[in-house]
Amino acid sequence: MEADYSTAVATELGLDSGRLADLRGRLQHAIDRGPLPSIQVALARHGKVAFFETFGKADASTRYNIFSCTKPLVASVIWHLMGQGLLDISERVSRYIPLFSEQGKQDITVEQVLCHTSGFPHADLDAPDWWTRQGRLDRMREWTLDWVPGSRMEYHPLSAHWVLAELIEVITGEDYRIHLQKCVLDPLGLGGLHLGLPLDKQKNIATVELVGEPPSPQEVRELFGRNVRLPGFAEQSLLMFNKPEVRQLGVPGGGAVGTAADLALFYQALMYNPGGLWRPDVLADATGRVRVDYADPITGAPANRGLGVVIAGSGKYLSHRGMGTTVSPRAFGHPGAGGQVAWGDPQSGISFSLLTSGMDANPLRSAHLCAAASNRAGACAMPVPTAQKVR
């Protein structure tokens, strides 16, 4: 798919070509200024990609590790199982995975796992345990709680989605990666998105690079009004996603690979539900109802968590949710490490994705770029002429 931001395409999809040019200019400025080696973005509407371009040391065929933008892919399988009546998220995880009940985890519900309120945000699961299903189960059995489930929200970077992956396998009898591909991605024609890539299909994936310098304490205080320990977006651990064997594994909380166009089209599918892939009421509830409004411990903003996604909402904390401030309150999506983001706005019909191969040590700079790009993308919908407005 080639970059296309022509006036003809913009007009066909009801987008403002001048605003698309502004978006392009801001992204080119980010590459020229540094420190990111490459950025890839896509904007879609009405089921079609309107704008897709790669900036810096990459091209349109380059695929990216999408980190935590992976999480809604896994959640979408859970929604599918809910719609089939195969999974009740109000039930305890231990109903489906009996050994999970050990170490005081017996009352954790599937909903709490999806909403990051399950109480084990820092639980470890890595090599060598993650290479086999039995190894993963053995490690989950040993996990202990950091706080009472349901009493607060704290982002679970990887642990929660290992539980969701096991739930998928228990219920379907299939490998979670195969089931995601078969029941969601392939039916949507999104064969370019993968969770778990065979070694012989790992060409043209951008190498993750650590770049930039951390923000000064003064920068952090000026933004938050207090000293805040920011998450380590540029930790060495992110470099593990360059390893072919880790890409093949398909870490369910952050290991998917694809292009920005793939991801933008995935959100088009979530907004329009082609072919009725998901039961409409389940999909609408998952992406449209705020289930968790506990304060995020990092930003202090209400988390606005839906069922596997973040919901934009409104008010003074809108800018904290990674989708900019020009989206409607109904917009939903998910951020990823390094300032990556993907979202869809049912009100405008626009979906947007920004991916990068550079993990900036300054998460404030990453957040600023993400917000600036999302603001421009969200503003691309042409206003309805006055004569056509509903009175």
N, C-alpha and C positions, 0 to 999 in steps of 0.2 A: 504494500500500500504506500503510495507516494504522498508527500506533503501536499496539501491542497487548501489554500486559504483565498481562493479566487472570489471575486465579487459574485460570480454566477452561483457557486456552491453556497455562499453565505445567503444569497437572496432566496435560493430554493428552500433552504431550511429556516428561513425567517431570522437570520442572524445579521448583525451589523458588521459589515466588512471593516469599517474603520476601527471598531473596538477589537476585532480580531487582530488587526495590524498592531494595535496598542499592546495586546497580549504578546504578540511575537517580539515586539521591540523590547519589552521588559525582560523576556527570557534571554534574548541575545545580549542584553546589557549584563545580566547575571553571569553569563559565560565569559564575556569580555573582562568583567571585573574580577572574576575568580571567587573562590578557589575550586569550584566544581568542574570536573573534567567533561561531563556531559549531562544534558537534560533532555528528556523526551516527554512530550505532552500530546494530549488528544482531547478534543471537544466533540461531542456528538449530540444530535437531536433528531427526533422522529425516526429513531432506529438506524441512522446513518452517521458516519464519521464526517464532520464538517471541517475539521482542522487536525492535522497530524504531522508533527515535525520533530526532528531530532537536532539538537544543538550541541556543538563541541565535538569531541573525539568519539563519534559513533554515527550510525546512519539509520535509515528507516527499518532495516532488517534486524537491528540490534534488539535483543530481549534483555530484560532487567529482572533481578530478584526484587520482588515487590514487598518484601518484609511483612509488616503487620497489615498491609492492605490485603494479605492472604485471608485474614480472619473472617470477613464476610463470605468468602467462597465456601469455607467449611460450614459456617452458619447456614448458608443456603441449602446445604444437604439436610441439616437438622430441620429446617422449615419444611422441606419436602417430606421427611419422615413424619412430622407432625400432621401434615395434611392428609397423609395416608392412614392416620390413626395408629401408627406403629410406635410413636414415642409421645409420652405425656411429660412435659417439662416441669410440671408441678410435683412429679414423683422424685423420690430420692435417687441419686446416682447409684447407690448400693442395690437398688432393686434390679438394675440391669448389670451391674458389675459388683457382685457380692464382696469381693476382697477389698474394695475401695472403702468399706466401712471401718477398717482398722484405724487406729490412732485417733479416734474421736471424730472421724469424718462421716459417720453413719447418717447424719441428718441433712447433709448437703443436697440440695435439689439441682436438677439439670438447669433450671432457670437461673439459679445463682451462679453456676459455672459460666453460662452465656453472658451474664451481666457483670462479671468481675466482682461479685460480692461473696465468693465462696470461701475466702479466708486462707488461701495458700498461694499468694502471689509470688513468693520467692522459692517455691518448691523446685528442686533440681530434677532434671531428667535430661541427661546428655550421654555422650559416649562413655563406656561401651554399652550401657543399658538400652539406648534407643535403637540399636540395630535390629533387635528382635522384639516381637510382640510380647513374649514372655518376660524379657528384660524390662520392657516398659511397665508391664503389670506389677512386677516385683518392686520396682521403684515407687510406683503409685501407692502400693500397700504401705510403704514406709513413710510416706509424707505425713507431716504433722501440721497443725493449724497455727497460724500467726495471730489470729483473732477469731471471734465468734462469727460463724457464717451468717450473712444477712445483716450484720450490724454496721457495716461500712462498705465503701467501694474503694478498691485499690487495684490498679491495672495489673493483670496477670500476663506478663509478656509472652510466655510459652506454655506454662503448666496447664492452664485451663483447656487449651485446645488439644493437648494430648488426651485429655479425658473425653473430649468430644469425638476425637478420632476413634477411640476405643468404643464409644457408644455406637458409632456408625458401623463398626465391624461386628459388634455383638448382635445388633438388630438386623443387619442385612446379610451377614455371613460373607461379606466381601471386604477386601482391602479398602481402607478409607480413600486411598488415592484413586483406585480404579472406580469406585462407586461415584466419587465426585465427577470424574471425567464422563462416566457413562450416563449418569442421571441428570447432570446439570450442564456441563460445559459442551459436550458433543451435541446434545439436542439444541443448544442455542447457537451452534455453529462457531463456537469459540475454541477451536482446536489449537489455537496458538497459546492459550493459557494452560499451564500444567502445574500440578503439584506432585513432584516425584518424577524426574526426567531420567530415562535410561542413559547410560554413558555415551552411547552412539548418537544421541540427539541433543547434545549440549553445545553445539556450535552457536556462534554469534550471541553469547551472553556476556554482557558488560562485566568487567572485573570490578568488584567493590574496592574502593580506595578510601583510606582515611586521609582527610585533608583539613586545612585550616587550624586555627588556634582556639582554645576555649575562651568564653567570655570572661571579662573581668568581674570581680565581685560587685563593683559599682554598677556595671551594666545590668546585672541581675537585680540589684536592689532598686534601680530606677524603674525597671519593668514591673516588679511584683510588690514594691514597697517594703520588702523585707528580705532577709537572707533565705534563699531557697536552694535545696540540693537538687540540681537538675539531673534528669536521667542521662546515663552515659551512652548517648546515641553513637558516639564514635569509639566505643570500646573495641579492643582487639577481637573480642568474641564475634563481632559481626563478620570478620574476615573468614570465618569458617564457612560462610555461604559461597565462597569461591571454590571450595573443595568439590570435585566431581561427585564423590561419594555422599556428601551432604545434600547436594542438589538431587541426587538420585533418591535419597531417603524421603525428602518431601516433608520437612518439619511443618506440622499443621498450623502453628501459630505465626509462621513467617517465612516459609520456604518456597512459595509459588514463584513461577517465572512466566513472564509474558511481556507484551508491549503495552504502551499507554493506550493504543487504540483498542486492544483486546479488553482492557479494564474499563474504558469508557463505554464500550458496547455491553459489557456485563451489567453496568448500572442502567443502561437503557432497558435491558431485559427485566431488571428488578422493578422498574417503573411501569412497564407496559405488559409484562407477563405473557410473552408470545406463546401461543399454543396452550395456555393455561397450565404451564409447567408446575406452578405452585397453586395451592388452593387459595383463592383470592383473599378470603378473610384472614387466613394465617399470614400471608405476605403483607397485607396492609397493616396488621397489628404489629408484626415483627419490625417493620421499617418506619412505622408511624406513631407508635405509642411509647412515650417515655416511661420506662419501668423503674429506673434508678436515678434519683436526683440528689444523692449524697454528694458532698463536696469532694472534688478531686484533691488528693493530698498534696499535689504539686502546685496546681494553679489556684486552688481555693474556689474554683468555679463549679457549679452543679454539673455533675457528669453527663446528664442527659443521655443515658444509655438506653437504647432500644434492645431488641433481642439479637445481639451480635453486631450492632452498628451504633454509631453516634448520631443523634438527631440534632439538627442545628438549633431549633428553638428561636428565641428572640431575646432582646434585652441586652444589658451591658456585658454579658459573658459570651455573646455570640462569637466574638473574635477568638475566643479560647478553644473553639471546637474544630479548627483546622479547615473550615470551608469558606473562610472570608466573611464579609458582611453584606454582600450583594445577593446572597441566596435567600430564598424564602424560609420561613420557620419550618416548613415541611421537608427541607433538604436533609439527606442522610448520607453517611459515608463512613470512611475510616482512614486515619493517618497511618503512615509507616515511618520507620527510622529514616533519619536524614532529610526530613521535610517532604517525604513522599505523601501523596494523598490521592484518594479517588472518592467522588461523590456524585449523587444524582439529585436533581431538584424537580419534584413532580409538578410544581407550579409553572416553571418555565419550560420544562421538558429537556433541559440541558443536563448532560453528564460530562464530567471532566476528570482527567487523570494527569498527574505529574509524577514522573519517575526520574531518578538520578542514580548514577554510579558512585557519586561522591558522598561519603559520610562526613559531614562537616563537624568538627569538634565544637563549633559554636552553634548550639541548637536554636539560639535566638535569631541568628542570621538565617538558618533554615526555615524557621517559622515565618520570618518576614517575607521570604521569597514565596513560600507556600501561600501566604495570605494575599500577597500582591498578585500572584497568578490567578488564584481563585476569585479574587475581586473582579479582575478583568474578564475572566471567563463567565462569571455569573451575570455580568452586565451586558453580555453579548446579545441577549434576546432583545429584539427590536420592540420598542414600546408600541402598544396598540394605538392607532390614530384616534384622535378625539372623537371623530364621527362614529367610530366603531365601538367605543367603550360602552359597557353596560351601565345604564343610568339607574 
